[in-house]
Amino acid sequence: MENIRQALERARGLHVEGPELKDHSPSHPARLPFAPNIGVEDPVDARIQEIVLNEEYLESKRIIAHDDKDPRSRSFDMLRTQVLQAMDQKTWKILGITSPTPGCGKTVTAVNLAFSIARQPERSVLLVDLDLQKPQVAASIGVNRDSGVVGVLEGRTSLSSAIIQARAGNHRITVLPAENSTSGSSALVTSRAMGTLLQEIKRDYRSRTVILDLPPMLSSDDVIAILPQLDCMLLVAAIGKSTVSEIEECNNHLQSAEVIRIVLNKVPDWGAKYYYPGPRSV
């Protein structure tokens, strides 16, 4: 828990809200043609449909880490290196990302981190949206899906049918989106089907780093319920949004978890030339 203690000290001295990026979403968020896979990595990829993402739309949603020429991606690259070093050291594969409350930027962090990892040679990523009450991954990358993780958990579709390849430029990530919100998220998270799904992911996608975009920790008991099935956690807090007491409460819930990084989002002094404040990990 040393990382959380350090973050608490940092948070006490930083109270200014960073500027927000205005949403200038195009009227047509994504092009949805299905294209042949490029550079198939393993046999599983050949069964997955590929969607070409609209890069203008990604920009409007602050998804920029697919572009290694964009200087804003550097902060996510630094986070990527820190996370992968910690996970590789203990051969961990499943990383959960959460925040104390909504609005801290956890989904933006999860998607950008996934693309940053995917840009590294011999690395691949599976991003899973497990924020079942308010899923945001599909909206963040601009896709609409009729099947997703809820359908898999309820037995209406298979995992292979629900997963997509999302490509931006020359880089792609494998995504298991949540197709719609559900009020019965706690029952699904604690169900036998969830355990089976995670075991299937570990077996069939064992070559990938798995990132789970989880709900805000203090919004429900979903994160606490799934913690025992994860290898490690990353907590995203936001300057001007997250309070010290909220981070301390998360600390209490995460006592039994391996927290490998705290991300302080919306840091006001991150750089005047950046389009929006990048994450800073401690």
Secondary structure, 3 states (H helix, E strand, C coil): CHHHHHHHHHHHCCCCCCCCCCCCCCCCCCCCCECCCCCCCCHHHHHCEEEECCHHHHHHCCCCCCCCCCHHHHHHHHHHHHHHHHHHHCCCCEEEEECCCCCCCHHHHHHHHHHHHHCCCCCCEEEEECCCCCCCHHHHHCCCCCCCHHHHHCCCCCHHHHCEEEEECCEEEEEECCCCCCCCHHHHHCCHHHHHHHHHHHHHCCCCEEEEECCCCCCCCHHHHHHHHCCEEEEEEECCCCCHHHHHHHHHHCCCCCEEEEEEECCCCCCCCCCCCCCEEC
